[in-house]
Amino acid sequence: LFTREGPSGEVDLARVGQVVAVVVGAPLMVLGMFRYLGRRPALQELPEGRSLWSIGFYRVAATVKTLRTEFRTLGCFYLGYAFWESANTAVVSLTGAYVLEQLGMDAGDFIIIALLFVLCAIPGAITSIKIADKEWLSLKASVAGALVL
């Protein structure tokens, strides 16, 4: 029915995958929403003049205002974390595409290398925890060393 040869074959295969994901995922989502969540009483009253749609935006704005005025350091941390997470996701995605398309590496070889990175990260994390527990390095020196490596 579909061939994987050429750009249109890969697009067709991706479309079939998306259809399968929706056909399998949608009924499971509906089952979870209506069977397992059920009804529960409201935790707070809805303020006058607000709707369920607008109250979410209002509460997010109130939280941002509180972070800017009372918890400025925490707000900076959240902002930095959001950018870091986006950058990390982009680097991971682009690395995979670059290695497969530009370097011509097989997907199997790339998966093996990615798994080796993960397996090496685990002992590295355990080692850094032990270094922090024994206080061999200050927090500043640990962060600097991690950035250099």
C-alpha positions in Angstrom: 0.0 0.0 0.0 2.7 2.5 1.0 6.4 2.5 0.1 9.1 4.1 2.2 11.1 5.2 -0.9 11.4 8.8 -1.6 10.1 11.9 0.3 6.4 11.2 -0.4 6.7 7.6 0.9 8.0 8.9 4.3 5.3 11.5 4.4 2.7 8.9 3.7 4.1 6.6 6.4 4.1 9.5 8.9 0.4 10.2 8.1 -0.5 6.6 8.7 1.3 6.7 12.0 -0.5 9.9 13.0 -3.9 8.3 12.1 -3.1 5.2 14.1 -2.0 7.4 17.1 -5.3 9.3 17.0 -7.5 6.3 16.5 -5.9 4.5 19.4 -5.4 7.5 21.6 -8.7 9.3 21.3 -10.9 6.5 22.7 -8.4 6.0 25.6 -8.5 9.7 26.4 -12.3 9.7 26.3 -12.4 6.6 28.6 -10.0 8.3 31.0 -11.9 11.6 31.1 -15.4 10.2 31.5 -15.0 6.9 33.3 -12.1 7.4 35.7 -12.2 11.1 36.5 -15.8 11.5 37.4 -17.5 14.5 39.0 -16.3 16.2 42.1 -17.3 19.4 43.9 -15.7 22.7 43.0 -12.7 23.6 45.2 -13.4 27.4 44.8 -16.2 29.6 43.8 -16.0 31.3 40.4 -15.7 35.1 40.9 -18.5 37.3 39.5 -17.9 38.3 35.9 -15.4 35.5 35.2 -15.8 32.4 33.1 -14.0 29.1 33.2 -12.2 30.1 30.1 -11.0 33.5 31.4 -10.2 32.5 35.0 -7.2 30.5 33.9 -5.6 33.5 32.2 -6.4 35.7 35.2 -4.8 33.2 37.6 -1.6 32.8 35.5 -1.3 36.6 35.3 -1.7 36.8 39.1 0.9 34.2 39.6 3.4 36.0 37.3 2.7 39.2 39.2 3.4 37.5 42.6 6.6 36.0 41.2 7.8 39.4 39.9 7.0 41.2 43.2 7.5 38.8 46.1 9.6 35.9 44.7 11.8 37.5 42.1 14.6 34.8 42.3 12.1 32.0 41.9 10.5 33.8 38.9 14.0 34.1 37.3 14.6 30.4 38.0 11.3 29.4 36.3 12.0 31.7 33.3 15.6 30.3 32.9 14.3 26.7 33.3 11.7 27.3 30.5 14.4 28.5 28.2 16.8 25.7 29.2 14.2 23.1 28.6 13.3 24.4 25.2 17.0 24.7 24.2 17.7 21.2 25.5 14.8 19.7 23.5 15.8 21.6 20.4 19.4 20.4 20.7 18.3 16.8 21.2 15.9 16.9 18.2 18.4 18.7 15.9 21.2 16.3 16.9 19.3 13.3 15.8 18.3 14.9 12.5 21.8 16.1 11.8 23.5 12.7 12.6 21.0 10.8 10.5 20.7 13.2 7.5 24.0 15.0 7.3 26.5 12.4 8.6 24.6 9.5 7.0 24.7 7.4 10.2 22.3 4.4 10.4 19.4 4.8 12.9 20.6 1.7 14.7 24.1 3.1 15.2 22.7 6.4 16.4 20.4 4.6 19.0 23.4 2.7 20.3 25.4 5.9 20.8 22.4 7.6 22.4 22.0 4.7 24.8 25.8 4.8 25.7 25.4 8.5 26.5 22.5 7.7 28.8 24.3 4.8 30.4 27.4 7.0 31.0 25.3 9.8 32.5 24.0 7.6 35.3 27.4 6.9 36.8 28.3 10.6 36.3 25.2 11.7 38.2 25.9 9.2 41.0 29.5 10.4 41.2 28.4 14.1 41.4 26.0 13.2 44.2 28.8 11.6 46.2 31.1 14.6 45.6 28.4 16.9 46.8 27.7 14.8 49.9 31.3 14.7 50.9 31.7 18.4 50.1 34.9 17.9 48.1 33.9 20.8 45.9 31.8 23.9 46.5 28.5 24.3 44.7 30.0 26.9 42.4 33.0 24.7 41.5 30.6 21.7 40.8 28.5 23.8 38.4 31.6 25.2 36.7 33.1 21.7 36.3 29.8 20.3 34.9 29.7 23.2 32.4 33.3 22.5 31.3 32.7 18.8 30.9 
